Amino acid sequence: MKREDFNENFRKATLRSHELALMAVENELKRPFSFLVELNQSYDGNPLETGEAIPEEIRIKGGKSIGPLSHEEVVELLWRDGLVPEWVDITPWEATAEGLKFQLLCCGRFARGEPHLYHIKEGFPPFHAPGVWIPPDWKSVKESGRFDVNWHLSRSL
């Protein structure tokens, strides 16, 4: 995958994730955006297929949250000479007076493109913007009202 394409898909996924969150939360979700990256969030015990790799420097950094990072720092971390994580879930994580942090959960396997990249139909592979972490008893904005995007920070998930 070209760096420019990865960068643009990341930008689009960030905007989509932000847009989805605005529909349900009560917080002001303002810029600047920053990102907490969780590497190696996939099961990687199966043999690698042709076109897949698990970069050693990525494997070493796995297991701990990296960041907060800027958009460009995320691109620097995840784009590896055309190899990118096969999937990345982007979710609003924490709203503060300083801006909005997103969490990026990343696959440990990297690939250049199809057939390995996920979320092609969403329009910005490998990114998936599922929305926000929903409180356990929340039904909908109409039934339950808007909620604090930071609700999960005081709980153990």
Backbone hydrogen bonds in HBPLUS format (Angstrom, degrees):
<---DONOR---> <-ACCEPTOR-->    atom                        ^
c    i                          cat <-CA-CA->   ^        H-A-AA   ^      H-
h    n   atom  resd res      DA  || num        DHA   H-A  angle D-A-AA Bond
n    s   type  num  typ     dist DA aas  dist angle  dist       angle   num
A0005-ASP N   A0002-LYS O   3.10 MM   3  5.26 119.1  2.48  99.4 113.8     1
A0006-PHE N   A0002-LYS O   3.00 MM   4  6.34 163.3  2.02 157.7 162.3     2
A0007-ASN N   A0003-ARG O   2.85 MM   4  6.01 166.4  1.87 155.6 159.5     3
A0008-GLU N   A0004-GLU O   2.97 MM   4  6.10 159.1  2.02 143.2 148.7     4
A0009-ASN N   A0005-ASP O   2.86 MM   4  6.02 161.4  1.89 151.5 157.0     5
A0010-PHE N   A0006-PHE O   2.92 MM   4  6.07 154.1  1.99 148.7 155.9     6
A0011-ARG N   A0007-ASN O   3.00 MM   4  6.27 154.1  2.07 143.8 151.0     7
A0012-LYS N   A0008-GLU O   2.94 MM   4  6.21 164.3  1.96 153.3 156.7     8
A0013-ALA N   A0009-ASN O   2.92 MM   4  6.05 161.0  1.96 147.3 152.7     9
A0014-THR N   A0010-PHE O   2.96 MM   4  6.09 155.7  2.02 147.6 154.0    10
A0015-LEU N   A0011-ARG O   3.07 MM   4  6.35 161.9  2.11 150.8 155.1    11
A0016-ARG N   A0012-LYS O   2.92 MM   4  6.17 155.5  1.98 148.6 155.8    12
A0017-SER N   A0013-ALA O   2.89 MM   4  6.04 162.2  1.92 149.6 154.3    13
A0018-HIS N   A0014-THR O   2.96 MM   4  6.12 158.8  2.01 148.6 154.6    14
A0019-GLU N   A0015-LEU O   2.90 MM   4  6.05 159.4  1.94 145.6 151.4    15
A0020-LEU N   A0016-ARG O   2.96 MM   4  6.19 161.3  2.00 153.3 157.2    16
A0021-ALA N   A0017-SER O   3.09 MM   4  6.27 157.1  2.14 145.3 151.4    17
A0022-LEU N   A0018-HIS O   3.03 MM   4  6.30 154.0  2.10 150.6 157.4    18
A0023-MET N   A0020-LEU O   3.23 MM   3  5.49 144.0  2.37 102.3 112.0    19
A0024-ALA N   A0021-ALA O   3.00 MM   3  5.56 156.9  2.05 118.2 124.7    20
A0025-VAL N   A0021-ALA O   3.07 MM   4  6.03 157.9  2.12 172.4 179.3    21
A0147-PHE N   A0024-ALA O   3.21 MM 123  6.71 149.2  2.31 141.8 149.2    22
A0026-GLU N   A0147-PHE O   2.87 MM 121  5.50 151.1  1.96 133.2 137.9    23
A0100-LEU N   A0030-LYS O   3.01 MM  70  5.85 118.9  2.40 168.4 173.5    24
A0034-SER N   A0100-LEU O   2.96 MM  66  6.38 149.2  2.05 149.8 154.9    25
A0102-PHE N   A0034-SER O   2.84 MM  68  6.25 154.7  1.90 146.1 152.2    26
A0035-PHE N   A0069-LEU O   2.89 MM  34  5.02 144.4  2.02 137.7 148.1    27
A0069-LEU N   A0035-PHE O   2.78 MM  34  5.02 153.3  1.85 135.2 143.6    28
A0036-LEU N   A0102-PHE O   2.78 MM  66  6.14 162.8  1.80 165.1 171.1    29
A0104-LEU N   A0036-LEU O   2.78 MM  68  6.05 158.6  1.82 167.1 167.1    30
A0037-VAL N   A0066-ILE O   2.81 MM  29  5.01 170.5  1.82 150.7 151.9    31
A0066-ILE N   A0037-VAL O   2.88 MM  29  5.01 160.1  1.92 142.9 149.6    32
A0038-GLU N   A0104-LEU O   2.77 MM  66  5.95 166.5  1.79 173.7 168.9    33
A0106-CYS N   A0038-GLU O   2.88 MM  68  5.98 163.0  1.91 174.4 169.2    34
A0041-GLN N   A0106-CYS O   2.79 MM  65  5.58 170.2  1.80 169.6 167.1    35
A0052-GLU N   A0049-GLU O   3.02 MM   3  5.58 155.7  2.08 143.7 142.3    36
A0053-ALA N   A0110-PHE O   2.90 MM  57  5.19 143.1  2.04 146.0 153.5    37
A0110-PHE N   A0053-ALA O   2.67 MM  57  5.19 167.4  1.69 165.1 169.2    38
A0058-ILE N   A0055-PRO O   3.01 MM   3  5.28 129.7  2.27 104.7 118.4    39
A0059-ARG N   A0055-PRO O   2.94 MM   4  6.29 160.0  1.98 156.8 163.1    40
A0060-ILE N   A0056-GLU O   2.95 MM   4  6.17 159.5  1.99 154.3 159.0    41
A0061-LYS N   A0057-GLU O   3.32 MM   4  6.38 145.4  2.45 128.6 136.4    42
A0062-GLY N   A0059-ARG O   3.24 MM   3  5.27 152.3  2.32 100.8 109.0    43
A0074-VAL N   A0070-SER O   3.02 MM   4  6.32 149.4  2.12 149.9 157.8    44
A0074-VAL N   A0071-HIS O   3.14 MM   3  5.26 122.2  2.49  97.9 112.1    45
A0075-VAL N   A0071-HIS O   3.09 MM   4  6.47 159.9  2.13 152.8 158.1    46
A0076-GLU N   A0072-GLU O   2.92 MM   4  6.20 159.1  1.97 149.3 155.2    47
A0077-LEU N   A0073-GLU O   2.98 MM   4  6.17 149.3  2.07 141.2 149.1    48
A0078-LEU N   A0074-VAL O   2.86 MM   4  6.03 166.6  1.88 161.9 164.4    49
A0079-TRP N   A0075-VAL O   2.92 MM   4  5.52 159.6  1.97 147.4 151.4    50
A0080-ARG N   A0083-LEU O   2.79 MM   3  4.85 171.9  1.80 156.9 157.5    51
A0083-LEU N   A0080-ARG O   2.99 MM   3  4.85 166.3  2.01 112.2 113.3    52
A0084-VAL N   A0111-ALA O   2.91 MM  27  5.54 160.3  1.95 141.8 143.8    53
A0111-ALA N   A0084-VAL O   2.85 MM  27  5.54 151.8  1.93 152.3 153.8    54
A0086-GLU N   A0109-ARG O   2.92 MM  23  5.99 148.9  2.02 164.1 157.5    55
A0118-TYR N   A0086-GLU O   2.88 MM  32  5.91 172.4  1.89 162.3 159.7    56
A0107-CYS N   A0087-TRP O   2.95 MM  20  5.38 161.2  1.99 166.1 161.8    57
A0088-VAL N   A0126-PRO O   2.93 MM  38  5.85 145.2  2.06 143.2 137.4    58
A0128-HIS N   A0088-VAL O   2.83 MM  40  6.11 144.8  1.96 157.9 158.4    59
A0089-ASP N   A0105-LEU O   2.87 MM  16  5.11 156.6  1.93 150.4 153.1    60
A0105-LEU N   A0089-ASP O   2.95 MM  16  5.11 154.9  2.02 146.3 151.3    61
A0090-ILE N   A0128-HIS O   2.91 MM  38  6.15 164.9  1.94 160.7 163.6    62
A0091-THR N   A0103-GLN O   3.01 MM  12  5.27 158.6  2.05 149.2 156.1    63
A0103-GLN N   A0091-THR O   2.71 MM  12  5.27 163.9  1.74 159.7 162.4    64
A0093-TRP N   A0101-LYS O   2.73 MM   8  5.48 165.6  1.75 149.2 150.3    65
A0094-GLU N   A0101-LYS O   3.14 MM   7  5.10 159.8  2.18 132.7 135.7    66
A0101-LYS N   A0094-GLU O   2.84 MM   7  5.10 168.5  1.85 151.6 155.6    67
A0096-THR N   A0099-GLY O   3.00 MM   3  5.32 158.9  2.05 145.9 152.6    68
A0099-GLY N   A0096-THR O   3.22 MM   3  5.32 154.2  2.29 102.4 109.6    69
A0116-HIS N   A0113-GLY O   3.05 MM   3  5.94 135.8  2.26 136.3 133.0    70
A0122-GLU N   A0119-HIS O   3.24 MM   3  5.41 141.8  2.39  99.8 110.1    71
A0123-GLY N   A0120-ILE O   3.04 MM   3  5.54 151.0  2.12 111.1 119.8    72
A0127-PHE N   A0124-PHE O   2.89 MM   3  5.73 141.8  2.04 135.0 136.1    73
A0138-TRP N   A0135-PRO O   3.15 MM   3  5.37 162.8  2.18 115.4 120.7    74
A0144-SER N   A0140-SER O   2.69 MM   4  5.50 161.9  1.72 152.7 159.1    75
A0145-GLY N   A0141-VAL O   2.83 MM   4  4.20 134.1  2.05 110.4 120.7    76
A0151-TRP N   A0148-ASP O   3.00 MM   3  5.45 161.5  2.04 124.9 124.8    77
A0153-LEU N   A0150-ASN O   2.98 MM   3  5.60 157.1  2.03 123.2 130.1    78
A0155-ARG N   A0152-HIS O   3.12 MM   3  5.18 163.1  2.15 107.6 112.0    79
